[in-house]
């Protein structure tokens, strides 16, 4: 991963901590991890309620692969919990419906859309990220549901800080999800601070993490599935596409990258990943190629070629809808992009912005 990724670290030989994590996986006893998983879930099989666990579920390949394995391979009864995408698309609706038909109970939380849209606009302008509040909701709502229905186990996907290069507060956090780490690294702010003239405290209920005393009273434990089983977005897709009619990007690939199967459920994701390119100088194609290189699914040379070809691509597919959703003119949108460009990463050549250090 590039050194502009927030919180990434490199050793003296220039190897990032995400690559070190990938290398460590080759030395993990995955059979022992599987047994640890089996021993753990046996302790949590429901005795007083219908559900053994909560699975935060978007309908995408990763959370669907987790839910499928938990139900059909390990015999647990999960409740799938979805925090609604900001700008849902038909592709996501189709994939969720096809998965649910296999026999899952599903709960979707769709927060106040007026408030959500206001927050997207504010955070896009202020921070260059229209999904700050969505990240808060997707982290809080599954725990809210687990507390309300007294379901003591939640399975999230992977620990992003260790998988993709970041700051791991402790080795235990690659297994057990820690809210303080999530708040610091994914949200960066307490949702209670978002009150303003147009948003009241009660509007923010979906985004606020439950009282820790309530969480402890129920005994909710949030774990990363990827701690127990080797993680690969490509393998998750290969697994789940054979289980139901999983639709991928109809254009053959998604804006800004070469893949057609990842982050399909929200139209605003195309802009979200492009803002990563604007702010940090690398985008979705670099992200996808790095993950596949680390998993020995492509060579570094192949990854570089794909990244050079697609990483800078503007997210044109839903651009008009992005402007409408964020209530921005074309000029306001462009000005917002430009104000989030780091001058150490970008320079102007004529009337064009160019990276100071392009991929080599």
C-alpha positions as a printed NumPy array, in Angstrom:
array([[  0.   ,   0.   ,   0.   ],
       [  1.166,   3.614,  -0.547],
       [  2.689,   5.528,   2.356],
       [ -0.098,   8.114,   2.116],
       [ -2.617,   5.653,   3.547],
       [ -3.542,   6.934,   7.011],
       [ -1.8  ,   5.115,   9.885],
       [  0.155,   2.735,   7.639],
       [  3.632,   1.769,   8.842],
       [  6.731,   0.52 ,   7.025],
       [  9.764,  -1.39 ,   8.234],
       [ 13.39 ,  -0.524,   7.433],
       [ 13.138,  -2.436,   4.146],
       [ 10.065,  -0.512,   2.988],
       [  7.579,  -3.34 ,   3.583],
       [  4.199,  -2.16 ,   4.892],
       [  2.391,  -3.698,   7.832],
       [ -0.415,  -4.969,   5.565],
       [  2.137,  -7.071,   3.68 ],
       [  3.512,  -8.311,   6.99 ],
       [ -0.007,  -9.362,   7.974],
       [ -0.379, -11.234,   4.681],
       [  2.925, -13.025,   5.269],
       [  1.957, -14.004,   8.824],
       [ -1.12 , -15.763,   7.468],
       [  1.148, -18.336,   5.835],
       [  2.275, -19.431,   9.294],
       [ -1.087, -19.528,  11.073],
       [ -2.528, -22.924,  11.987],
       [ -5.896, -22.399,  10.319],
       [ -7.19 , -25.785,  11.465],
       [ -6.591, -24.672,  15.047],
       [ -8.345, -21.364,  14.355],
       [-11.324, -23.242,  12.923],
       [-11.505, -25.386,  16.038],
       [-11.317, -22.255,  18.188],
       [-14.293, -20.923,  16.225],
       [-16.263, -24.138,  16.717],
       [-15.562, -24.204,  20.441],
       [-16.607, -20.577,  20.755],
       [-19.893, -20.772,  18.862],
       [-20.926, -23.857,  20.811],
       [-20.923, -21.639,  23.9  ],
       [-23.224, -19.11 ,  22.259],
       [-25.852, -21.257,  20.575],
       [-29.192, -19.737,  21.534],
       [-30.872, -21.145,  24.609],
       [-33.474, -18.449,  25.253],
       [-34.001, -16.86 ,  21.837],
       [-34.276, -17.676,  18.141],
       [-30.921, -16.258,  17.013],
       [-27.379, -17.401,  17.716],
       [-25.645, -14.344,  16.307],
       [-25.96 , -11.109,  14.377],
       [-24.228, -10.718,  11.019],
       [-23.882,  -7.111,   9.794],
       [-24.883,  -7.647,   6.179],
       [-24.791,  -5.409,   3.124],
       [-25.78 ,  -8.095,   0.626],
       [-22.285,  -7.996,  -0.856],
       [-19.934, -10.884,  -1.408],
       [-18.059, -10.719,   1.918],
       [-20.923, -10.478,   4.39 ],
       [-22.966, -12.924,   2.285],
       [-20.146, -15.477,   2.348],
       [-19.927, -15.12 ,   6.129],
       [-23.683, -15.464,   6.614],
       [-23.901, -18.475,   4.294],
       [-21.083, -20.328,   6.046],
       [-22.406, -19.529,   9.505],
       [-25.848, -20.898,   8.658],
       [-25.194, -23.802,   6.324],
       [-21.687, -24.939,   7.255],
       [-21.756, -24.351,  11.   ],
       [-25.456, -24.711,  11.752],
       [-26.008, -21.383,  13.487],
       [-29.11 , -19.263,  13.026],
       [-27.971, -15.702,  12.249],
       [-30.037, -12.542,  12.112],
       [-28.817, -10.487,   9.163],
       [-28.78 ,  -6.77 ,   9.982],
       [-28.41 ,  -4.125,   7.277],
       [-27.826,  -0.427,   7.789],
       [-29.284,   1.002,   4.612],
       [-26.908,   2.284,   1.925],
       [-26.97 ,   6.036,   1.34 ],
       [-27.835,   5.686,  -2.349],
       [-29.131,   2.128,  -2.853],
       [-29.065,   0.661,  -6.338],
       [-31.081,  -2.061,  -8.045],
       [-28.07 ,  -4.372,  -8.088],
       [-27.897,  -4.387,  -4.292],
       [-31.633,  -4.946,  -3.925],
       [-31.458,  -7.94 ,  -6.255],
       [-28.52 ,  -9.557,  -4.462],
       [-30.093,  -9.105,  -1.039],
       [-33.396, -10.578,  -2.168],
       [-31.706, -13.593,  -3.768],
       [-29.701, -14.281,  -0.599],
       [-32.709, -13.934,   1.707],
       [-34.591, -16.503,  -0.387],
       [-32.105, -19.11 ,   0.835],
       [-33.737, -18.942,   4.259],
       [-32.462, -16.008,   6.316],
       [-34.195, -13.608,   8.665],
       [-33.265, -10.043,   7.791],
       [-33.664,  -6.699,   9.515],
       [-32.914,  -3.452,   7.668],
       [-32.584,  -0.127,   9.473],
       [-33.24 ,   2.856,   7.217],
       [-32.579,   6.054,   9.164],
       [-34.173,   9.438,   8.553],
       [-33.216,  10.087,   4.93 ],
       [-33.404,  13.864,   5.219],
       [-30.933,  13.837,   8.109],
       [-28.694,  11.295,   6.384],
       [-28.554,  13.401,   3.234],
       [-27.719,  16.528,   5.238],
       [-24.888,  14.691,   6.979],
       [-23.535,  13.362,   3.681],
       [-23.408,  16.865,   2.267],
       [-21.788,  18.297,   5.388],
       [-19.147,  15.598,   5.682],
       [-18.364,  15.643,   1.97 ],
       [-17.712,  19.378,   2.088],
       [-15.936,  19.427,   5.456],
       [-13.977,  16.161,   5.336],
       [-14.16 ,  14.907,   1.777],
       [-16.051,  11.824,   2.956],
       [-19.833,  11.56 ,   2.423],
       [-20.024,   8.339,   4.468],
       [-18.781,   9.37 ,   7.923],
       [-22.215,   8.92 ,   9.484],
       [-22.861,   5.716,   7.545],
       [-19.697,   4.256,   9.057],
       [-21.041,   5.203,  12.48 ],
       [-24.399,   3.573,  11.751],
       [-23.003,   0.359,  10.333],
       [-20.945,   0.003,  13.504],
       [-23.641,   0.96 ,  16.006],
       [-26.853,  -0.568,  14.638],
       [-25.785,  -4.257,  14.757],
       [-24.799,  -3.766,  18.397],
       [-28.057,  -1.922,  19.123],
       [-29.962,  -4.882,  17.656],
       [-27.867,  -7.416,  19.583],
       [-28.563,  -5.572,  22.84 ],
       [-32.292,  -5.158,  22.132],
       [-32.836,  -8.815,  21.244],
       [-30.227, -10.144,  23.686],
       [-28.118, -11.816,  21.012],
       [-24.639, -12.158,  22.533],
       [-22.542, -12.728,  19.405],
       [-21.808, -10.529,  16.37 ],
       [-19.598, -11.502,  13.436],
       [-18.026,  -8.664,  11.494],
       [-15.88 ,  -9.377,   8.44 ],
       [-12.203,  -8.414,   8.708],
       [-10.072,  -6.167,  10.903],
       [ -9.238,  -3.466,   8.381],
       [ -6.361,  -1.888,  10.303],
       [ -4.293,  -5.078,  10.234],
       [ -5.522,  -6.41 ,   6.875],
       [ -4.947,  -3.271,   4.821],
       [ -2.333,  -1.304,   6.721],
       [ -3.106,   0.765,   9.78 ],
       [ -2.638,   0.986,  13.507],
       [ -3.59 ,  -2.054,  15.554],
       [ -4.034,  -1.083,  19.188],
       [ -3.411,  -4.657,  20.342],
       [ -3.089,  -8.136,  18.851],
       [ -6.367,  -9.037,  20.532],
       [ -8.136,  -6.457,  18.369],
       [ -7.609,  -8.572,  15.25 ],
       [-10.058, -11.011,  16.873],
       [-12.311,  -8.945,  19.139],
       [-13.849,  -5.75 ,  17.788],
       [-13.063,  -2.761,  19.985],
       [-15.383,   0.235,  19.763],
       [-12.745,   2.734,  20.891],
       [-10.588,   1.661,  17.943],
       [-13.548,   1.885,  15.548],
       [-14.448,   5.358,  16.807],
       [-10.882,   6.598,  16.412],
       [-10.04 ,   5.033,  13.053],
       [-13.315,   4.705,  11.119],
       [-15.568,   7.461,  12.427],
       [-13.128,   9.92 ,  13.957],
       [-15.817,  11.694,  15.944],
       [-18.608,  11.15 ,  18.47 ],
       [-21.96 ,  11.305,  16.63 ],
       [-23.378,  13.313,  19.529],
       [-21.231,  16.187,  18.247],
       [-23.191,  16.371,  14.986],
       [-26.128,  18.32 ,  16.405],
       [-26.652,  21.646,  14.616],
       [-29.474,  23.979,  13.619],
       [-30.999,  21.367,  11.31 ],
       [-30.222,  18.171,  13.23 ],
       [-31.4  ,  17.365,  16.746],
       [-29.992,  14.85 ,  19.195],
       [-32.815,  12.354,  18.659],
       [-32.093,  12.368,  14.896],
       [-28.717,  10.788,  15.631],
       [-29.995,   7.735,  17.528],
       [-29.12 ,   5.244,  14.739],
       [-25.517,   6.427,  14.738],
       [-24.832,   6.328,  18.484],
       [-23.237,   3.242,  20.013],
       [-25.297,   1.665,  22.82 ],
       [-24.436,   2.321,  26.425],
       [-21.432,   0.147,  27.275],
       [-23.145,  -0.953,  30.477],
       [-26.033,  -2.397,  28.437],
       [-23.6  ,  -4.116,  26.091],
       [-21.789,  -5.717,  29.023],
       [-25.052,  -6.699,  30.729],
       [-26.192,  -8.652,  27.668],
       [-22.646,  -9.96 ,  27.21 ],
       [-22.407,  -8.955,  23.557],
       [-19.144, -10.051,  21.971],
       [-18.233,  -8.726,  18.517],
       [-15.682, -10.818,  16.631],
       [-13.936, -10.746,  13.261],
       [-14.725, -13.767,  11.089],
       [-11.411, -13.249,   9.273],
       [ -9.496, -14.031,  12.46 ],
       [-10.743, -17.621,  12.283],
       [-10.681, -18.191,   8.513],
       [ -8.238, -16.974,   5.887],
       [ -9.618, -13.814,   4.279],
       [ -9.759, -12.95 ,   0.576],
       [-12.29 , -10.745,  -1.188],
       [-11.696, -12.653,  -4.44 ],
       [-12.254, -16.045,  -2.819],
       [-15.376, -14.744,  -1.073],
       [-16.77 , -13.756,  -4.455],
       [-15.89 , -17.101,  -6.043],
       [-17.603, -18.813,  -3.115],
       [-20.839, -16.837,  -3.031],
       [-21.464, -16.493,  -6.782],
       [-22.114, -20.227,  -6.917],
       [-24.669, -20.101,  -4.086],
       [-27.236, -17.756,  -5.637],
       [-27.784, -15.447,  -8.601],
       [-25.232, -12.841,  -7.491],
       [-25.19 ,  -9.947,  -9.948],
       [-22.018,  -7.972, -10.617],
       [-21.365,  -4.591, -12.243],
       [-23.155,  -4.728, -15.639],
       [-20.516,  -2.512, -17.279],
       [-17.879,  -5.184, -16.668],
       [-16.023,  -3.215, -14.007],
       [-16.676,  -0.468, -11.466],
       [-15.538,   3.142, -11.906],
       [-11.929,   3.569, -10.84 ],
       [-10.97 ,  -0.093, -10.801],
       [-10.799,  -3.342, -12.73 ],
       [-13.108,  -5.442, -10.521],
       [-16.84 ,  -5.891, -11.002],
       [-17.833,  -7.631,  -7.759],
       [-16.854,  -5.389,  -4.83 ],
       [-18.732,  -2.589,  -3.001],
       [-21.753,  -2.743,  -5.28 ],
       [-24.56 ,  -1.864,  -2.885],
       [-24.221,   1.938,  -2.721],
       [-23.961,   4.333,  -5.661],
       [-22.022,   6.78 ,  -3.52 ],
       [-19.176,   4.276,  -3.068],
       [-17.802,   5.272,  -6.475],
       [-17.387,   8.835,  -5.198],
       [-16.136,   7.669,  -1.803],
       [-13.235,   5.762,  -3.376],
       [-12.469,   8.587,  -5.784],
       [-12.163,  10.919,  -2.805],
       [ -9.582,   8.5  ,  -1.441],
       [ -7.64 ,   9.132,  -4.647],
       [ -8.102,  12.901,  -4.299],
       [ -7.037,  13.038,  -0.64 ],
       [ -4.319,  10.392,  -0.539],
       [ -3.177,   9.957,  -4.129],
       [ -4.324,   6.357,  -4.526],
       [ -7.744,   4.984,  -5.319],
       [ -9.787,   1.884,  -5.797],
       [ -7.605,   0.136,  -8.368],
       [ -4.555,   0.442,  -6.101],
       [ -6.61 ,  -0.862,  -3.19 ],
       [ -7.909,  -3.865,  -5.144],
       [ -4.565,  -4.741,  -6.719],
       [ -2.74 ,  -4.52 ,  -3.37 ],
       [ -5.184,  -6.968,  -1.805],
       [ -4.756,  -9.436,  -4.65 ],
       [ -0.959,  -9.095,  -4.705],
       [ -0.829,  -9.768,  -0.957],
       [ -2.912, -12.905,  -1.485],
       [ -0.75 , -14.081,  -4.412],
       [ -3.671, -13.669,  -6.826],
       [ -1.757, -11.398,  -9.204],
       [  1.804, -10.213,  -9.647],
       [  3.007,  -6.761,  -8.646],
       [  3.591,  -5.945, -12.316],
       [  0.008,  -6.909, -13.2  ],
       [ -1.296,  -4.817, -10.321],
       [  0.73 ,  -1.77 , -11.341],
       [ -0.504,  -2.   , -14.914],
       [ -4.142,  -2.128, -13.795],
       [ -3.675,   0.665, -11.267],
       [ -2.066,   2.945, -13.844],
       [ -4.957,   2.282, -16.194],
       [ -7.913,   2.788, -13.855],
       [ -6.953,   4.422, -10.548],
       [ -7.455,   8.058, -11.62 ],
       [-10.725,   7.43 , -13.447],
       [-13.484,   9.882, -12.545],
       [-16.658,   8.209, -11.153],
       [-18.91 ,   9.282, -14.008],
       [-21.536,   6.523, -13.834],
       [-23.59 ,   8.101, -11.035],
       [-22.112,  11.604, -11.107],
       [-25.364,  13.455, -11.815],
       [-27.053,  11.511,  -9.02 ],
       [-24.175,  12.353,  -6.67 ],
       [-24.651,  16.064,  -7.375],
       [-28.372,  15.778,  -6.758],
       [-27.971,  13.773,  -3.548],
       [-25.344,  16.153,  -2.145],
       [-27.256,  19.224,  -3.367],
       [-24.172,  20.641,  -5.079],
       [-23.613,  22.403,  -8.36 ],
       [-20.853,  21.185, -10.658],
       [-18.709,  24.141,  -9.581],
       [-19.3  ,  23.514,  -5.869],
       [-18.452,  19.852,  -6.372],
       [-15.183,  20.638,  -8.166],
       [-14.21 ,  23.228,  -5.57 ],
       [-14.821,  20.67 ,  -2.823],
       [-12.594,  18.119,  -4.535],
       [ -9.815,  20.628,  -5.031],
       [ -9.812,  21.887,  -1.458],
       [ -9.165,  18.336,  -0.241],
       [ -6.083,  17.86 ,  -2.435],
       [ -2.915,  17.637,  -0.355],
       [ -0.279,  19.988,  -1.87 ],
       [  2.397,  17.449,  -0.959],
       [  0.626,  14.928,  -3.2  ],
       [ -0.742,  17.156,  -5.993],
       [  0.534,  19.99 ,  -8.145],
       [ -1.015,  21.98 , -10.96 ],
       [  0.265,  21.699, -14.498],
       [ -1.525,  24.343, -16.522],
       [ -5.173,  23.913, -15.597],
       [ -4.772,  20.247, -14.631],
       [ -4.014,  18.607, -11.293],
       [ -1.295,  15.936, -11.486],
       [  0.255,  13.656,  -8.896],
       [  3.726,  14.708,  -7.803],
       [  4.73 ,  11.057,  -7.535],
       [  2.834,   8.929, -10.03 ],
       [  2.908,   5.137,  -9.991],
       [  6.105,   3.745, -11.488]])
